[in-house]
């Protein structure tokens, strides 16, 4: 099979480069062998996305851009495994809120440790100043709204 990425990185478009950086980050921060066998990357991402105060599944499905039904199945598995808990939503009797359990909080701490180690390696690789600029630009792009971008 031909190498579809045979062009030098400097000739690749931004989406390709971002995808490669994300793939590299995933590869370099892969869970260690001590990671719980029942916890996939998708499940860990879901646990981390749940805000500390909890949220409804419908709100989380919008954030993760997945169907409410599919997310509900993952949430049920995580509740059954003790990573999340479901409670009644005090503002809507029909809705349920999900929150992280202490086991879920441990997962989030471990994820932050792994990503912190990755950031430290990259900071060393490209230099602290360049890494800080890289991170600041990413934050700026994430926080920018389309309206602000057109104004600038």
N, C-alpha and C positions, 0 to 999 in steps of 0.2 A: 504494500500500500504506500502511496506517495505521502510524504510529510506535508500536511496542509499548512504547517507553520514554517515552511522553509525560508520565507522572507525574513530578513533581519528584524529584530524587535522594533527598531526605529522606523520601519516602514509599515508597521501594523497599525490598525485603527484603534482608537481608545477603548472600545468595547472588548476587543480581543485582548488588549493589555490588561484591563481590569479583571477579565475572566481568568487570565493566567496568574495574576497576583492572588486572586481568591483561591485558585486551585493550589498554589504554592503554600498559602497560609493554612489551608486545610491539611495538606500533606505534612507540613512541618509542625502542626499542633495536634496531630492525631492522638486520640486517647491512648494511654498506656495500657499494657496488658492487664493491669490491676483494675481497669475500668469495669463496672458491672456488666455482665454478659447481656442482660435484658435491656440495656440502654443504648439505643442506636443514636447516631448523630442527629437525626431528625427529632427524636424524643428529647435529647439534651437541649437542642435549640429551642424547642417548645417550652421546656422548663425554664430556661434562661429568659425567654420572652415574657413570661408571666410577671407582671409588676409586683413589687413587694406587698402592696395592698390588695392584690387579687384583681380579677376582672371576669367579665362574662365571656363565654366561648365565642359569641358573635363578634365581640370586639377584637378578640385575638385572631379570629379567622380573617378579618380585614387586614390586620397588621401583617400576618404571615402570607396573605393572599392564597389561602386554601379554602376549600368548602367547609361549611359549618359541620356537615355530616362526617366528612373525613377527619376533621379535627376532633370531633366528638369521640370517634373511635380511639384515636391516640390518647386523648384525655382519660378515657375510661381505663385504658391499659396502664397509664401512669398513676391513676388513682388506685387501681388494684395492686400496683407494685409499691405503693407507699411514697411516691415522689410528689404527688399532688393530692389535695383534698377538695371536695365539692361541698359547698354550703348554699343555703337559700340566699337569693339576692334580696336584701332588705328593701330595695326600691321597686322590685317587680316580683310578685309571687310566682309567676310562671318561669322566671329565669333562675339559673344557677350560677354561682360564682365559683371560680377555681382559685386556689391559693397553693403556694409551695408549702410542703411539710419541711421538717428539719432535714429529712433525707434529700429533698429537693434543693434546699439551701446549700447542702454539702456539695451537690453537683455544680451549682452555680459558682461556689468558691473555687472548685477544682477547674472549671472552665476559665475563670478569671486568672488563675495561676498559670494555666497552660498558655493562654494568650499573652499574659505578661512576659512569660519566658520567650515567646516568639518575638514580641516587640523588642525585648532586650537584645536578642540576636540580630534583628534587623537594624536596630540603632547602632550596634557595633559594626555591622557590615557596611552601612552607608554613611555613618557618622551621625553624631547626635543632632547637629544643626540641620542637616538635610532631612533626617527622620522627623524632627519636630515640624519642619515646614510641610513635609508630606502629610503628616497627621493633621496639621492645621487646615490644609487645603481640603482633605477628605471631610473634616468636620464642617467646613464652610459650604461645601457642595451638598452635604446631607441636610444642613439646616436652611439652605436657600430655598425659597419658594419660587415657582416659575415667574411670578409677578416681580419679585426682587431681581431676578436674573435679567428680565427684560429692561428694568429701570437702569441697571448698572451699565 
